[in-house]
């Protein structure tokens, strides 16, 4: 298991190495997707038995990934 961001880990044996919330099997993309789909932080916390800081860590990791993304637009 390797921590790739605060509270976010990857492990080949867990969810095929997808980033998950540390101490769980809940993938970051599921948490972010649920929030994007309209669930509140509290609903996600209850649905996946997470703490507020777990959800915020997932959002922080997703923000970090998108901030490093570079998109080139062809003319």
N, C-alpha and C positions, 0 to 999 in steps of 0.2 A: 504494500500500500504506500502511495506517495501523495503527500499533501501538495497540491498544485496552486492553491490559493487558500486564504484563511477559511478554514472550515469545509473546504472542498477537497476531495480525494479521488484518486483513480487506483483501481486494482483490477488486474486482468480477470480475477476470479469473481468480480462483482459487476454485474450488468455489462459484461464484455469490455470492461475498461472505460466505460463512459464516466464522466465526472458525476459524482454523487455527493450528497450531504454527508459529512463525516459522521460515522457511527450509525449510518442507515444504508438502505439500498435505494433511496429516493434520488433519481437523476435530476440534475440541475435543470435540464431542458423541460422536464415535466413541471417543476415548480414555476419556472418562468412562463411556460405555456398556459398553465392554469390562471396565473395572474393576468396575462394578456387576454385570456378568454373571459375575464370579468369576475373571477373569484376574488374575494378580499384576502388580505394576509391572514386574518383570523380563520377564514374558511379553509385555507390551505394548511394552516397549522393544525387544525382539528382533523382534516381529512388524512394527513400523512403523519400525524403525531410529531410535529416539529415545533421548535421554539422560534420565536420572532427572529432571533439572531441567525438561525439557520436559513430562513427565507431571505433575510437581508444579505447574508453571505452569498446566496445563489444569485441574487440580483447584482451584487457587486462584481462577482465573477463574470457574469454575462456582460456587464457594462465594460469591464476591462477588455474582454474579447472584442467587442465592437469598436472600442476606441483604438485598438491596434490594427483593425481591418483597413486595408487600402483598396479602394475600388477605382479602376480606371475606366473612364467613359470614352468609347470610341467615337470619333467624329465622322 
